[in-house]
């Protein structure tokens, strides 16, 4: 039964929503905010072998986001682990964006990519070129160390489907030399 709520809100009671170790954090589908994720006409949430996967059936507005506090004076790589089903559609010439910012008033950094460059159906990480966020040593408020990021395609108006989201990731990385 479809929910009246157009969003799939993060469920903190779901098993394995966030898996965190000192240098690596994975946010699984039930920890993500997925627009229309609660509507089974557009998304299918599956669990097999202790892994949750959000499978896009069809949408013209792709918006998957989350937020998480980070440690001060650290550098992080941000992205998603995804795959495409054999019947994926609507991605040709359709640019997808991964966008991130620190704090609600922060300035976005972003990467633009095409999913059609992935011809095999195995899991892969996006963006292919790393996207990094640096947290300064001092912030004005707790919110200013919260990372807001997501995966978006809301501009083309094209219907698309067949994207499988395995998890979002945030990995602590050493500073550039």
Secondary structure, 3 states (H helix, E strand, C coil): CCCCCCEECCCCCCCCCEEEECCEEEEEHHHCEEECCCCCCCEEEEEECCEEEEEECCECCEEEEEEEECCCCCEEEEEEEEEEEEEEECCCCCEEEEEEEECCCCCCEEEEEEHHHCCCCCCEEEEEEEEEEECCCCCCCHHHHEEEEEEEECCCCCCEEEEEEEEEEEEEECCCC
